[in-house]
Amino acid sequence: MAKNTQPIAKRCRALGISPAVMGYSKKTSNRNPGGKMRRKQSEYGRQLTEKQKVKFVYGVLEKQFRMYYEKAEKMEGKTGENLLSLVERRLDNVVFRLGLARTRREARQLVNHAHYTVNGKKVNIPSYLVKVGDVIAVSDGSKSSAYFKALAEGEGAAPVIPKWLETTDSFSGKVIAAPARDDIDFPVEEHLIVELYSK
């Protein structure tokens, strides 16, 4: 399975996003300490940066991201907002947003190892799209592990849970609505991604 192994802080700085979006509150980079010494970006460069930003935040590779775009295009409403809604509904992202994992990368790995259930059934597919009404929980066999005990005891920064999700207890949460545009917790101009793909 392909995975993104780029340095978090370096990539965040290049894309202009905070490492906190990725779940890393203490990461910094010494790269280019004097500020942005770059030439003005072309329109294509801006479009590409926005696409790379979303792909990096959600840990999605090009082929899968293209599939999300094509699906978003067929849905009612604005394609860009539909695209963001689709990637936000990924199981690995939902697990991270509920505070059931410290980072999206950890969430992806833990989902792969079947540590979570959706409506009582184990799911080990990070790209699984949750629906309104789904209950996401840590599986019974995993609750006793040191990792999940530390999470339940509140070690680390408390997550900011978006309004489309609610926590039912320290080991589970529920999808109460579809994610809206203002639930996206990092700056992105999704219309540029649509322009890039519609060329």
Buried (B, 14 or more C-beta within 10 A) or exposed (E): EEEEEEEBBBBBBBBEBBBBBBBBEEBEBEEEEEEEEEEEEEEEEBBBBBBBBBBBBBBBEEEBBEEBBEBBEEEEEBBBBBBBBBBBBBBBBBBBBBBBBBBBBBBBBBBEEBBBBBEEEEBEEBBBBBEEEBBBBBBEEBBEEEBBEEBBEEEEEEBEEBEBBEBEEBBBBBBEEEBBBEBBBBEBBBBBBBBBBEE
